Amino acid sequence: MMRTHEGNRPGSNWQFDSDRETLEGLGRMARLRVGLSPYMKELARECSSTGLPLIRPLFFEDESSAYARRAADAFLLGADLLVAPVLKKGARSRSVRLIAGDWVHLWTGKRFSGGERVRVRAPIGQPPAFYRAGSKWEAVFLAAARSSLP
C-alpha cells in the first residue's frame, strides 16, 4: 500500500518521494494501474449493476474451499485477478495457495492449478499476482504488467 500524501506524521512515515527507488516503484505501480484501466472500468460497471465489490474475498469464486473461506492475506480483484501481497518486511518471495481453476503468474507466465500451493518470487514492484487462465482480459493483464517493468 502506498499513499501519495504525507499523512499526519510525515517525519515518522516513509514518503512516496523519500528516495529514488521508492519514487520509481510508485511510477511502476501507477503504470500498472493505468494499464488495468479497461478491466477496472468493467469492474466498476459490474459493481454498479450487480453490487459485487471490485475487491473480493477468495470465497466469492471458490465457495467450497475451506481455505478460501478463511484466507485473510489474499484477495481477488474482480473474478479474474488474484493478488497475494507480501506482508513480511524484507521478503522477496511468497507462498500462495490458489483457489479453484487454472491460474497464470502475471510476471512469469507460468501456469498453475487451483488448490496448489506455490512459491513465487516477489521483488519490490512485482507483487504475487495471478490471472485466471483463459480470461478475456489476458491481453490487458499482460500489457499492464509489461508497462510496469523497470
N, CA, C and O atoms as a GROMACS GRO file, in nm:
protein
  600
    1MET      N    1   0.085  -0.118   0.000
    1MET     CA    2   0.000   0.000   0.000
    1MET      C    3   0.089   0.123   0.000
    1MET      O    4   0.188   0.129   0.073
    2MET      N    5   0.054   0.218  -0.079
    2MET     CA    6   0.134   0.340  -0.090
    2MET      C    7   0.040   0.459  -0.089
    2MET      O    8  -0.056   0.466  -0.165
    3ARG      N    9   0.070   0.551  -0.003
    3ARG     CA   10  -0.004   0.676  -0.001
    3ARG      C   11   0.079   0.781  -0.074
    3ARG      O   12   0.201   0.782  -0.065
    4THR      N   13   0.011   0.867  -0.146
    4THR     CA   14   0.083   0.974  -0.216
    4THR      C   15   0.065   1.108  -0.145
    4THR      O   16   0.083   1.214  -0.204
    5HIS      N   17   0.030   1.100  -0.018
    5HIS     CA   18   0.026   1.221   0.064
    5HIS      C   19   0.102   1.191   0.192
    5HIS      O   20   0.129   1.075   0.223
    6GLU      N   21   0.138   1.292   0.265
    6GLU     CA   22   0.231   1.272   0.376
    6GLU      C   23   0.170   1.215   0.503
    6GLU      O   24   0.244   1.176   0.593
    7GLY      N   25   0.038   1.210   0.515
    7GLY     CA   26  -0.023   1.157   0.637
    7GLY      C   27  -0.009   1.256   0.752
    7GLY      O   28   0.032   1.370   0.732
    8ASN      N   29  -0.042   1.211   0.872
    8ASN     CA   30  -0.040   1.304   0.986
    8ASN      C   31   0.092   1.303   1.061
    8ASN      O   32   0.109   1.382   1.154
    9ARG      N   33   0.187   1.217   1.024
    9ARG     CA   34   0.319   1.216   1.087
    9ARG      C   35   0.426   1.198   0.979
    9ARG      O   36   0.492   1.094   0.973
   10PRO      N   37   0.443   1.298   0.894
   10PRO     CA   38   0.535   1.281   0.781
   10PRO      C   39   0.678   1.252   0.822
   10PRO      O   40   0.751   1.186   0.748
   11GLY      N   41   0.721   1.300   0.938
   11GLY     CA   42   0.858   1.275   0.982
   11GLY      C   43   0.883   1.133   1.026
   11GLY      O   44   0.998   1.090   1.029
   12SER      N   45   0.778   1.059   1.061
   12SER     CA   46   0.797   0.923   1.109
   12SER      C   47   0.745   0.817   1.012
   12SER      O   48   0.753   0.698   1.040
   13ASN      N   49   0.691   0.859   0.898
   13ASN     CA   50   0.642   0.766   0.797
   13ASN      C   51   0.722   0.782   0.668
   13ASN      O   52   0.758   0.893   0.629
   14TRP      N   53   0.748   0.670   0.603
   14TRP     CA   54   0.818   0.673   0.475
   14TRP      C   55   0.727   0.741   0.373
   14TRP      O   56   0.607   0.713   0.368
   15GLN      N   57   0.782   0.829   0.294
   15GLN     CA   58   0.704   0.904   0.197
   15GLN      C   59   0.729   0.853   0.055
   15GLN      O   60   0.831   0.791   0.027
   16PHE      N   61   0.635   0.880  -0.033
   16PHE     CA   62   0.647   0.832  -0.171
   16PHE      C   63   0.770   0.888  -0.241
   16PHE      O   64   0.820   0.828  -0.336
   17ASP      N   65   0.818   1.001  -0.195
   17ASP     CA   66   0.935   1.063  -0.258
   17ASP      C   67   1.057   1.061  -0.165
   17ASP      O   68   1.148   1.143  -0.179
   18SER      N   69   1.058   0.967  -0.071
   18SER     CA   70   1.169   0.960   0.024
   18SER      C   71   1.302   0.925  -0.042
   18SER      O   72   1.408   0.968   0.003
   19ASP      N   73   1.296   0.846  -0.149
   19ASP     CA   74   1.420   0.817  -0.223
   19ASP      C   75   1.384   0.780  -0.366
   19ASP      O   76   1.267   0.760  -0.400
   20ARG      N   77   1.485   0.770  -0.449
   20ARG     CA   78   1.465   0.743  -0.591
   20ARG      C   79   1.399   0.606  -0.614
   20ARG      O   80   1.310   0.594  -0.698
   21GLU      N   81   1.441   0.505  -0.539
   21GLU     CA   82   1.385   0.370  -0.556
   21GLU      C   83   1.235   0.370  -0.529
   21GLU      O   84   1.158   0.308  -0.603
   22THR      N   85   1.193   0.438  -0.423
   22THR     CA   86   1.051   0.443  -0.389
   22THR      C   87   0.973   0.518  -0.497
   22THR      O   88   0.865   0.476  -0.537
   23LEU      N   89   1.028   0.629  -0.543
   23LEU     CA   90   0.961   0.709  -0.646
   23LEU      C   91   0.949   0.629  -0.776
   23LEU      O   92   0.845   0.634  -0.842
   24GLU      N   93   1.054   0.557  -0.813
   24GLU     CA   94   1.047   0.474  -0.933
   24GLU      C   95   0.946   0.361  -0.916
   24GLU      O   96   0.874   0.328  -1.009
   25GLY      N   97   0.941   0.302  -0.797
   25GLY     CA   98   0.843   0.196  -0.769
   25GLY      C   99   0.701   0.248  -0.779
   25GLY      O  100   0.613   0.180  -0.832
   26LEU      N  101   0.677   0.367  -0.728
   26LEU     CA  102   0.545   0.428  -0.738
   26LEU      C  103   0.509   0.448  -0.885
   26LEU      O  104   0.395   0.425  -0.925
   27GLY      N  105   0.606   0.493  -0.964
   27GLY     CA  106   0.581   0.511  -1.107
   27GLY      C  107   0.543   0.380  -1.176
   27GLY      O  108   0.451   0.377  -1.258
   28ARG      N  109   0.613   0.272  -1.140
   28ARG     CA  110   0.582   0.141  -1.199
   28ARG      C  111   0.441   0.096  -1.161
   28ARG      O  112   0.366   0.047  -1.246
   29MET      N  113   0.405   0.112  -1.034
   29MET     CA  114   0.272   0.071  -0.990
   29MET      C  115   0.163   0.160  -1.051
   29MET      O  116   0.053   0.112  -1.079
   30ALA      N  117   0.193   0.287  -1.072
   30ALA     CA  118   0.097   0.375  -1.138
   30ALA      C  119   0.075   0.330  -1.283
   30ALA      O  120  -0.038   0.330  -1.332
   31ARG      N  121   0.183   0.290  -1.352
   31ARG     CA  122   0.168   0.239  -1.490
   31ARG      C  123   0.088   0.110  -1.491
   31ARG      O  124   0.008   0.087  -1.582
   32LEU      N  125   0.110   0.024  -1.393
   32LEU     CA  126   0.033  -0.099  -1.383
   32LEU      C  127  -0.116  -0.066  -1.366
   32LEU      O  128  -0.201  -0.124  -1.434
   33ARG      N  129  -0.145   0.025  -1.278
   33ARG     CA  130  -0.285   0.064  -1.253
   33ARG      C  131  -0.349   0.124  -1.377
   33ARG      O  132  -0.464   0.092  -1.410
   34VAL      N  133  -0.277   0.210  -1.447
   34VAL     CA  134  -0.330   0.269  -1.570
   34VAL      C  135  -0.353   0.159  -1.674
   34VAL      O  136  -0.453   0.160  -1.745
   35GLY      N  137  -0.260   0.065  -1.683
   35GLY     CA  138  -0.276  -0.046  -1.777
   35GLY      C  139  -0.397  -0.132  -1.748
   35GLY      O  140  -0.455  -0.192  -1.839
   36LEU      N  141  -0.435  -0.140  -1.623
   36LEU     CA  142  -0.552  -0.219  -1.583
   36LEU      C  143  -0.683  -0.142  -1.599
   36LEU      O  144  -0.790  -0.196  -1.568
   37SER      N  145  -0.678  -0.019  -1.646
   37SER     CA  146  -0.798   0.066  -1.655
   37SER      C  147  -0.916   0.001  -1.726
   37SER      O  148  -1.028   0.010  -1.676
   38PRO      N  149  -0.896  -0.065  -1.842
   38PRO     CA  150  -1.014  -0.126  -1.905
   38PRO      C  151  -1.082  -0.229  -1.815
   38PRO      O  152  -1.205  -0.235  -1.808
   39TYR      N  153  -1.003  -0.310  -1.747
   39TYR     CA  154  -1.056  -0.410  -1.654
   39TYR      C  155  -1.126  -0.341  -1.538
   39TYR      O  156  -1.236  -0.379  -1.499
   40MET      N  157  -1.062  -0.240  -1.481
   40MET     CA  158  -1.120  -0.169  -1.367
   40MET      C  159  -1.251  -0.100  -1.404
   40MET      O  160  -1.345  -0.098  -1.324
   41LYS      N  161  -1.258  -0.045  -1.524
   41LYS     CA  162  -1.383   0.020  -1.568
   41LYS      C  163  -1.495  -0.083  -1.580
   41LYS      O  164  -1.609  -0.056  -1.542
   42GLU      N  165  -1.462  -0.201  -1.631
   42GLU     CA  166  -1.563  -0.307  -1.640
   42GLU      C  167  -1.607  -0.351  -1.501
   42GLU      O  168  -1.726  -0.374  -1.477
   43LEU      N  169  -1.512  -0.362  -1.407
   43LEU     CA  170  -1.548  -0.399  -1.270
   43LEU      C  171  -1.637  -0.294  -1.207
   43LEU      O  172  -1.730  -0.327  -1.133
   44ALA      N  173  -1.610  -0.167  -1.235
   44ALA     CA  174  -1.694  -0.060  -1.180
   44ALA      C  175  -1.836  -0.070  -1.236
   44ALA      O  176  -1.934  -0.051  -1.164
   45ARG      N  177  -1.848  -0.100  -1.366
   45ARG     CA  178  -1.981  -0.118  -1.426
   45ARG      C  179  -2.053  -0.237  -1.361
   45ARG      O  180  -2.171  -0.230  -1.329
   46GLU      N  181  -1.978  -0.346  -1.342
   46GLU     CA  182  -2.034  -0.465  -1.279
   46GLU      C  183  -2.081  -0.433  -1.137
   46GLU      O  184  -2.189  -0.476  -1.095
   47CYS      N  185  -2.000  -0.359  -1.064
   47CYS     CA  186  -2.035  -0.321  -0.927
   47CYS      C  187  -2.163  -0.238  -0.926
   47CYS      O  188  -2.252  -0.259  -0.843
   48SER      N  189  -2.171  -0.144  -1.018
   48SER     CA  190  -2.287  -0.056  -1.025
   48SER      C  191  -2.415  -0.132  -1.058
   48SER      O  192  -2.522  -0.101  -1.006
   49SER      N  193  -2.404  -0.232  -1.145
   49SER     CA  194  -2.525  -0.304  -1.186
   49SER      C  195  -2.560  -0.422  -1.096
   49SER      O  196  -2.678  -0.458  -1.086
   50THR      N  197  -2.460  -0.484  -1.030
   50THR     CA  198  -2.490  -0.604  -0.951
   50THR      C  199  -2.463  -0.587  -0.802
   50THR      O  200  -2.515  -0.663  -0.720
   51GLY      N  201  -2.382  -0.488  -0.767
   51GLY     CA  202  -2.345  -0.471  -0.626
   51GLY      C  203  -2.222  -0.550  -0.586
   51GLY      O  204  -2.176  -0.538  -0.472
   52LEU      N  205  -2.167  -0.631  -0.677
   52LEU     CA  206  -2.045  -0.705  -0.645
   52LEU      C  207  -1.930  -0.607  -0.624
   52LEU      O  208  -1.913  -0.514  -0.703
   53PRO      N  209  -1.852  -0.626  -0.520
   53PRO     CA  210  -1.739  -0.534  -0.496
   53PRO      C  211  -1.626  -0.560  -0.596
   53PRO      O  212  -1.614  -0.669  -0.651
   54LEU      N  213  -1.543  -0.458  -0.616
   54LEU     CA  214  -1.426  -0.475  -0.702
   54LEU      C  215  -1.326  -0.567  -0.636
   54LEU      O  216  -1.274  -0.659  -0.700
   55ILE      N  217  -1.298  -0.544  -0.508
   55ILE     CA  218  -1.206  -0.628  -0.432
   55ILE      C  219  -1.290  -0.729  -0.355
   55ILE      O  220  -1.382  -0.693  -0.281
   56ARG      N  221  -1.256  -0.858  -0.373
   56ARG     CA  222  -1.342  -0.964  -0.322
   56ARG      C  223  -1.263  -1.067  -0.242
   56ARG      O  224  -1.146  -1.092  -0.272
   57PRO      N  225  -1.324  -1.126  -0.142
   57PRO     CA  226  -1.259  -1.238  -0.074
   57PRO      C  227  -1.255  -1.357  -0.168
   57PRO      O  228  -1.336  -1.368  -0.261
   58LEU      N  229  -1.162  -1.446  -0.145
   58LEU     CA  230  -1.143  -1.561  -0.233
   58LEU      C  231  -1.267  -1.650  -0.241
   58LEU      O  232  -1.292  -1.710  -0.346
   59PHE      N  233  -1.344  -1.658  -0.133
   59PHE     CA  234  -1.460  -1.748  -0.134
   59PHE      C  235  -1.568  -1.704  -0.232
   59PHE      O  236  -1.658  -1.782  -0.263
   60PHE      N  237  -1.562  -1.580  -0.281
   60PHE     CA  238  -1.659  -1.537  -0.381
   60PHE      C  239  -1.649  -1.623  -0.507
   60PHE      O  240  -1.749  -1.642  -0.577
   61GLU      N  241  -1.532  -1.676  -0.535
   61GLU     CA  242  -1.511  -1.756  -0.655
   61GLU      C  243  -1.487  -1.903  -0.624
   61GLU      O  244  -1.479  -1.984  -0.717
   62ASP      N  245  -1.476  -1.939  -0.498
   62ASP     CA  246  -1.449  -2.079  -0.461
   62ASP      C  247  -1.517  -2.108  -0.327
   62ASP      O  248  -1.450  -2.126  -0.224
   63GLU      N  249  -1.649  -2.112  -0.329
   63GLU     CA  250  -1.729  -2.128  -0.206
   63GLU      C  251  -1.701  -2.258  -0.132
   63GLU      O  252  -1.714  -2.263  -0.010
   64SER      N  253  -1.665  -2.362  -0.204
   64SER     CA  254  -1.649  -2.493  -0.140
   64SER      C  255  -1.514  -2.509  -0.068
   64SER      O  256  -1.495  -2.605   0.006
   65SER      N  257  -1.423  -2.417  -0.090
   65SER     CA  258  -1.289  -2.429  -0.032
   65SER      C  259  -1.284  -2.373   0.110
   65SER      O  260  -1.313  -2.256   0.133
   66ALA      N  261  -1.246  -2.458   0.204
   66ALA     CA  262  -1.228  -2.411   0.342
   66ALA      C  263  -1.118  -2.306   0.348
   66ALA      O  264  -1.129  -2.208   0.422
   67TYR      N  265  -1.012  -2.325   0.269
   67TYR     CA  266  -0.905  -2.225   0.264
   67TYR      C  267  -0.959  -2.090   0.217
   67TYR      O  268  -0.931  -1.986   0.278
   68ALA      N  269  -1.036  -2.090   0.108
   68ALA     CA  270  -1.088  -1.964   0.054
   68ALA      C  271  -1.178  -1.893   0.155
   68ALA      O  272  -1.180  -1.770   0.160
   69ARG      N  273  -1.251  -1.970   0.235
   69ARG     CA  274  -1.341  -1.909   0.333
   69ARG      C  275  -1.265  -1.841   0.447
   69ARG      O  276  -1.317  -1.748   0.508
   70ARG      N  277  -1.142  -1.886   0.477
   70ARG     CA  278  -1.069  -1.828   0.590
   70ARG      C  279  -0.950  -1.740   0.548
   70ARG      O  280  -0.891  -1.672   0.632
   71ALA      N  281  -0.914  -1.740   0.421
   71ALA     CA  282  -0.797  -1.665   0.374
   71ALA      C  283  -0.815  -1.516   0.402
   71ALA      O  284  -0.916  -1.455   0.366
   72ALA      N  285  -0.715  -1.459   0.467
   72ALA     CA  286  -0.720  -1.317   0.501
   72ALA      C  287  -0.601  -1.240   0.444
   72ALA      O  288  -0.588  -1.120   0.469
   73ASP      N  289  -0.515  -1.308   0.370
   73ASP     CA  290  -0.394  -1.243   0.321
   73ASP      C  291  -0.383  -1.245   0.168
   73ASP      O  292  -0.275  -1.226   0.112
   74ALA      N  293  -0.496  -1.267   0.102
   74ALA     CA  294  -0.502  -1.263  -0.043
   74ALA      C  295  -0.643  -1.219  -0.080
   74ALA      O  296  -0.736  -1.229   0.000
   75PHE      N  297  -0.658  -1.169  -0.202
   75PHE     CA  298  -0.788  -1.121  -0.245
   75PHE      C  299  -0.799  -1.132  -0.396
   75PHE      O  300  -0.700  -1.151  -0.466
   76LEU      N  301  -0.921  -1.118  -0.443
   76LEU     CA  302  -0.947  -1.112  -0.586
   76LEU      C  303  -0.978  -0.969  -0.624
   76LEU      O  304  -1.048  -0.898  -0.551
   77LEU      N  305  -0.927  -0.927  -0.737
   77LEU     CA  306  -0.966  -0.801  -0.798
   77LEU      C  307  -1.056  -0.843  -0.913
   77LEU      O  308  -1.008  -0.886  -1.018
   78GLY      N  309  -1.187  -0.830  -0.892
   78GLY     CA  310  -1.281  -0.890  -0.985
   78GLY      C  311  -1.272  -1.041  -0.972
   78GLY      O  312  -1.225  -1.093  -0.871
   79ALA      N  313  -1.317  -1.110  -1.075
   79ALA     CA  314  -1.314  -1.257  -1.072
   79ALA      C  315  -1.186  -1.314  -1.131
   79ALA      O  316  -1.157  -1.432  -1.111
   80ASP      N  317  -1.110  -1.232  -1.203
   80ASP     CA  318  -1.001  -1.286  -1.284
   80ASP      C  319  -0.860  -1.250  -1.241
   80ASP      O  320  -0.765  -1.287  -1.309
   81LEU      N  321  -0.844  -1.179  -1.132
   81LEU     CA  322  -0.709  -1.142  -1.088
   81LEU      C  323  -0.697  -1.169  -0.938
   81LEU      O  324  -0.766  -1.108  -0.857
   82LEU      N  325  -0.606  -1.261  -0.904
   82LEU     CA  326  -0.583  -1.298  -0.765
   82LEU      C  327  -0.451  -1.234  -0.720
   82LEU      O  328  -0.348  -1.248  -0.786
   83VAL      N  329  -0.456  -1.163  -0.609
   83VAL     CA  330  -0.340  -1.091  -0.558
   83VAL      C  331  -0.311  -1.137  -0.415
   83VAL      O  332  -0.401  -1.150  -0.333
   84ALA      N  333  -0.183  -1.162  -0.388
   84ALA     CA  334  -0.140  -1.205  -0.254
   84ALA      C  335  -0.025  -1.114  -0.211
   84ALA      O  336   0.092  -1.148  -0.233
   85PRO      N  337  -0.055  -1.001  -0.151
   85PRO     CA  338   0.050  -0.905  -0.114
   85PRO      C  339   0.157  -0.965  -0.022
   85PRO      O  340   0.129  -1.055   0.057
   86VAL      N  341   0.277  -0.915  -0.036
   86VAL     CA  342   0.385  -0.954   0.054
   86VAL      C  343   0.368  -0.874   0.182
   86VAL      O  344   0.369  -0.750   0.178
   87LEU      N  345   0.353  -0.942   0.293
   87LEU     CA  346   0.325  -0.875   0.420
   87LEU      C  347   0.442  -0.881   0.518
   87LEU      O  348   0.437  -0.817   0.623
   88LYS      N  349   0.546  -0.957   0.484
   88LYS     CA  350   0.662  -0.968   0.573
   88LYS      C  351   0.774  -0.876   0.525
   88LYS      O  352   0.816  -0.883   0.409
   89LYS      N  353   0.819  -0.792   0.614
   89LYS     CA  354   0.926  -0.698   0.582
   89LYS      C  355   1.049  -0.772   0.529
   89LYS      O  356   1.096  -0.869   0.590
   90GLY      N  357   1.099  -0.726   0.418
   90GLY     CA  358   1.220  -0.782   0.359
   90GLY      C  359   1.199  -0.907   0.275
   90GLY      O  360   1.293  -0.954   0.211
   91ALA      N  361   1.078  -0.963   0.274
   91ALA     CA  362   1.052  -1.086   0.197
   91ALA      C  363   1.062  -1.055   0.048
   91ALA      O  364   1.019  -0.950   0.002
   92ARG      N  365   1.120  -1.148  -0.027
   92ARG     CA  366   1.132  -1.132  -0.172
   92ARG      C  367   1.068  -1.249  -0.247
   92ARG      O  368   1.088  -1.267  -0.367
   93SER      N  369   0.990  -1.330  -0.170
   93SER     CA  370   0.910  -1.436  -0.230
   93SER      C  371   0.789  -1.456  -0.140
   93SER      O  372   0.784  -1.406  -0.028
   94ARG      N  373   0.693  -1.531  -0.192
   94ARG     CA  374   0.570  -1.550  -0.115
   94ARG      C  375   0.507  -1.682  -0.155
   94ARG      O  376   0.502  -1.716  -0.273
   95SER      N  377   0.460  -1.755  -0.057
   95SER     CA  378   0.384  -1.876  -0.080
   95SER      C  379   0.237  -1.837  -0.093
   95SER      O  380   0.184  -1.760  -0.013
   96VAL      N  381   0.172  -1.891  -0.194
   96VAL     CA  382   0.033  -1.858  -0.222
   96VAL      C  383  -0.044  -1.987  -0.250
   96VAL      O  384   0.003  -2.072  -0.326
   97ARG      N  385  -0.159  -2.000  -0.191
   97ARG     CA  386  -0.247  -2.112  -0.224
   97ARG      C  387  -0.352  -2.059  -0.320
   97ARG      O  388  -0.421  -1.962  -0.291
   98LEU      N  389  -0.363  -2.123  -0.434
   98LEU     CA  390  -0.455  -2.078  -0.538
   98LEU      C  391  -0.592  -2.143  -0.521
   98LEU      O  392  -0.602  -2.258  -0.477
   99ILE      N  393  -0.695  -2.070  -0.556
   99ILE     CA  394  -0.830  -2.123  -0.549
   99ILE      C  395  -0.860  -2.201  -0.677
   99ILE      O  396  -0.777  -2.208  -0.768
  100ALA      N  397  -0.978  -2.260  -0.684
  100ALA     CA  398  -1.018  -2.345  -0.796
  100ALA      C  399  -0.997  -2.275  -0.930
  100ALA      O  400  -1.013  -2.153  -0.943
  101GLY      N  401  -0.961  -2.354  -1.028
  101GLY     CA  402  -0.937  -2.304  -1.163
  101GLY      C  403  -0.789  -2.306  -1.195
  101GLY      O  404  -0.707  -2.341  -1.111
  102ASP      N  405  -0.757  -2.270  -1.316
  102ASP     CA  406  -0.617  -2.261  -1.357
  102ASP      C  407  -0.577  -2.115  -1.355
  102ASP      O  408  -0.654  -2.027  -1.395
  103TRP      N  409  -0.456  -2.089  -1.309
  103TRP     CA  410  -0.408  -1.953  -1.289
  103TRP      C  411  -0.271  -1.936  -1.355
  103TRP      O  412  -0.192  -2.030  -1.362
  104VAL      N  413  -0.245  -1.815  -1.402
  104VAL     CA  414  -0.118  -1.783  -1.468
  104VAL      C  415  -0.050  -1.672  -1.388
  104VAL      O  416  -0.110  -1.568  -1.361
  105HIS      N  417   0.075  -1.696  -1.350
  105HIS     CA  418   0.151  -1.596  -1.277
  105HIS      C  419   0.173  -1.476  -1.369
  105HIS      O  420   0.227  -1.490  -1.479
  106LEU      N  421   0.132  -1.359  -1.324
  106LEU     CA  422   0.134  -1.239  -1.407
  106LEU      C  423   0.273  -1.205  -1.458
  106LEU      O  424   0.287  -1.159  -1.572
  107TRP      N  425   0.374  -1.226  -1.378
  107TRP     CA  426   0.508  -1.178  -1.413
  107TRP      C  427   0.591  -1.278  -1.492
  107TRP      O  428   0.682  -1.239  -1.565
  108THR      N  429   0.562  -1.408  -1.479
  108THR     CA  430   0.643  -1.508  -1.548
  108THR      C  431   0.567  -1.585  -1.655
  108THR      O  432   0.629  -1.647  -1.742
  109GLY      N  433   0.434  -1.583  -1.650
  109GLY     CA  434   0.354  -1.659  -1.744
  109GLY      C  435   0.341  -1.807  -1.709
  109GLY      O  436   0.281  -1.884  -1.783
  110LYS      N  437   0.398  -1.846  -1.595
  110LYS     CA  438   0.390  -1.986  -1.554
  110LYS      C  439   0.248  -2.019  -1.510
  110LYS      O  440   0.184  -1.942  -1.439
  111ARG      N  441   0.200  -2.135  -1.554
  111ARG     CA  442   0.062  -2.177  -1.528
  111ARG      C  443   0.058  -2.270  -1.406
  111ARG      O  444   0.145  -2.355  -1.388
  112PHE      N  445  -0.046  -2.253  -1.323
  112PHE     CA  446  -0.064  -2.333  -1.203
  112PHE      C  447  -0.209  -2.379  -1.194
  112PHE      O  448  -0.299  -2.319  -1.252
  113SER      N  449  -0.230  -2.487  -1.120
  113SER     CA  450  -0.364  -2.540  -1.098
  113SER      C  451  -0.419  -2.494  -0.964
  113SER      O  452  -0.344  -2.478  -0.868
  114GLY      N  453  -0.550  -2.471  -0.960
  114GLY     CA  454  -0.615  -2.433  -0.836
  114GLY      C  455  -0.598  -2.539  -0.729
  114GLY      O  456  -0.589  -2.658  -0.760
  115GLY      N  457  -0.592  -2.496  -0.605
  115GLY     CA  458  -0.571  -2.585  -0.492
  115GLY      C  459  -0.425  -2.605  -0.462
  115GLY      O  460  -0.389  -2.652  -0.355
  116GLU      N  461  -0.340  -2.569  -0.557
  116GLU     CA  462  -0.195  -2.585  -0.543
  116GLU      C  463  -0.139  -2.471  -0.457
  116GLU      O  464  -0.184  -2.357  -0.465
  117ARG      N  465  -0.040  -2.504  -0.375
  117ARG     CA  466   0.035  -2.401  -0.302
  117ARG      C  467   0.163  -2.380  -0.379
  117ARG      O  468   0.238  -2.475  -0.404
  118VAL      N  469   0.189  -2.255  -0.416
  118VAL     CA  470   0.307  -2.223  -0.496
  118VAL      C  471   0.388  -2.114  -0.428
  118VAL      O  472   0.334  -2.031  -0.356
  119ARG      N  473   0.516  -2.115  -0.451
  119ARG     CA  474   0.604  -2.008  -0.404
  119ARG      C  475   0.652  -1.934  -0.526
  119ARG      O  476   0.706  -1.993  -0.620
  120VAL      N  477   0.632  -1.802  -0.525
  120VAL     CA  478   0.676  -1.720  -0.637
  120VAL      C  479   0.768  -1.610  -0.586
  120VAL      O  480   0.756  -1.562  -0.473
  121ARG      N  481   0.860  -1.572  -0.673
  121ARG     CA  482   0.945  -1.457  -0.641
  121ARG      C  483   0.856  -1.334  -0.632
  121ARG      O  484   0.755  -1.323  -0.702
  122ALA      N  485   0.893  -1.241  -0.545
  122ALA     CA  486   0.813  -1.120  -0.527
  122ALA      C  487   0.904  -1.001  -0.502
  122ALA      O  488   0.900  -0.941  -0.394
  123PRO      N  489   0.987  -0.968  -0.601
  123PRO     CA  490   1.070  -0.849  -0.582
  123PRO      C  491   0.981  -0.726  -0.570
  123PRO      O  492   0.867  -0.726  -0.616
  124ILE      N  493   1.032  -0.623  -0.511
  124ILE     CA  494   0.955  -0.499  -0.499
  124ILE      C  495   0.911  -0.456  -0.638
  124ILE      O  496   0.991  -0.452  -0.731
  125GLY      N  497   0.783  -0.426  -0.651
  125GLY     CA  498   0.728  -0.386  -0.779
  125GLY      C  499   0.666  -0.500  -0.858
  125GLY      O  500   0.606  -0.477  -0.964
  126GLN      N  501   0.678  -0.622  -0.808
  126GLN     CA  502   0.615  -0.737  -0.874
  126GLN      C  503   0.542  -0.822  -0.769
  126GLN      O  504   0.584  -0.934  -0.740
  127PRO      N  505   0.434  -0.770  -0.714
  127PRO     CA  506   0.362  -0.844  -0.612
  127PRO      C  507   0.305  -0.974  -0.670
  127PRO      O  508   0.272  -0.978  -0.788
  128PRO      N  509   0.295  -1.078  -0.589
  128PRO     CA  510   0.237  -1.203  -0.637
  128PRO      C  511   0.096  -1.178  -0.691
  128PRO      O  512   0.005  -1.139  -0.616
  129ALA      N  513   0.079  -1.200  -0.818
  129ALA     CA  514  -0.050  -1.178  -0.884
  129ALA      C  515  -0.066  -1.284  -0.992
  129ALA      O  516   0.029  -1.321  -1.060
  130PHE      N  517  -0.188  -1.333  -1.005
  130PHE     CA  518  -0.220  -1.440  -1.098
  130PHE      C  519  -0.350  -1.405  -1.168
  130PHE      O  520  -0.444  -1.357  -1.105
  131TYR      N  521  -0.354  -1.428  -1.298
  131TYR     CA  522  -0.481  -1.407  -1.368
  131TYR      C  523  -0.539  -1.544  -1.406
  131TYR      O  524  -0.466  -1.642  -1.424
  132ARG      N  525  -0.670  -1.546  -1.418
  132ARG     CA  526  -0.740  -1.670  -1.449
  132ARG      C  527  -0.705  -1.711  -1.592
  132ARG      O  528  -0.720  -1.633  -1.686
  133ALA      N  529  -0.657  -1.834  -1.608
  133ALA     CA  530  -0.624  -1.886  -1.740
  133ALA      C  531  -0.747  -1.878  -1.830
  133ALA      O  532  -0.857  -1.917  -1.789
  134GLY      N  533  -0.729  -1.830  -1.950
  134GLY     CA  534  -0.840  -1.819  -2.044
  134GLY      C  535  -0.922  -1.693  -2.027
  134GLY      O  536  -1.022  -1.676  -2.097
  135SER      N  537  -0.884  -1.605  -1.935
  135SER     CA  538  -0.960  -1.482  -1.913
  135SER      C  539  -0.963  -1.398  -2.040
  135SER      O  540  -0.863  -1.388  -2.112
  136LYS      N  541  -1.077  -1.337  -2.067
  136LYS     CA  542  -1.086  -1.247  -2.182
  136LYS      C  543  -1.000  -1.122  -2.160
  136LYS      O  544  -0.978  -1.044  -2.253
  137TRP      N  545  -0.952  -1.104  -2.037
  137TRP     CA  546  -0.869  -0.987  -2.003
  137TRP      C  547  -0.720  -1.017  -2.010
  137TRP      O  548  -0.639  -0.932  -1.973
  138GLU      N  549  -0.682  -1.135  -2.055
  138GLU     CA  550  -0.541  -1.174  -2.055
  138GLU      C  551  -0.452  -1.070  -2.123
  138GLU      O  552  -0.347  -1.034  -2.068
  139ALA      N  553  -0.489  -1.021  -2.240
  139ALA     CA  554  -0.406  -0.924  -2.312
  139ALA      C  555  -0.389  -0.796  -2.230
  139ALA      O  556  -0.281  -0.737  -2.230
  140VAL      N  557  -0.495  -0.753  -2.162
  140VAL     CA  558  -0.488  -0.633  -2.077
  140VAL      C  559  -0.392  -0.657  -1.962
  140VAL      O  560  -0.309  -0.572  -1.932
  141PHE      N  561  -0.404  -0.773  -1.897
  141PHE     CA  562  -0.316  -0.804  -1.784
  141PHE      C  563  -0.170  -0.808  -1.826
  141PHE      O  564  -0.084  -0.752  -1.759
  142LEU      N  565  -0.143  -0.873  -1.937
  142LEU     CA  566  -0.003  -0.885  -1.983
  142LEU      C  567   0.055  -0.750  -2.024
  142LEU      O  568   0.170  -0.719  -1.993
  143ALA      N  569  -0.024  -0.669  -2.093
  143ALA     CA  570   0.023  -0.536  -2.134
  143ALA      C  571   0.049  -0.448  -2.011
  143ALA      O  572   0.148  -0.375  -2.006
  144ALA      N  573  -0.040  -0.455  -1.913
  144ALA     CA  574  -0.023  -0.377  -1.791
  144ALA      C  575   0.104  -0.419  -1.717
  144ALA      O  576   0.180  -0.334  -1.669
  145ALA      N  577   0.128  -0.549  -1.707
  145ALA     CA  578   0.248  -0.599  -1.640
  145ALA      C  579   0.373  -0.553  -1.714
  145ALA      O  580   0.468  -0.506  -1.651
  146ARG      N  581   0.374  -0.565  -1.846
  146ARG     CA  582   0.490  -0.522  -1.925
  146ARG      C  583   0.518  -0.372  -1.906
  146ARG      O  584   0.633  -0.331  -1.898
  147SER      N  585   0.412  -0.292  -1.900
  147SER     CA  586   0.430  -0.148  -1.888
  147SER      C  587   0.491  -0.107  -1.754
  147SER      O  588   0.545   0.002  -1.741
  148SER      N  589   0.481  -0.195  -1.656
  148SER     CA  590   0.527  -0.159  -1.521
  148SER      C  591   0.666  -0.213  -1.490
  148SER      O  592   0.720  -0.186  -1.382
  149LEU      N  593   0.724  -0.290  -1.582
  149LEU     CA  594   0.857  -0.344  -1.555
  149LEU      C  595   0.962  -0.234  -1.565
  149LEU      O  596   0.947  -0.140  -1.643
  150PRO      N  597   1.069  -0.246  -1.486
  150PRO     CA  598   1.173  -0.143  -1.491
  150PRO      C  599   1.243  -0.140  -1.626
  150PRO      O  600   1.333  -0.060  -1.648
   0.00000   0.00000   0.00000
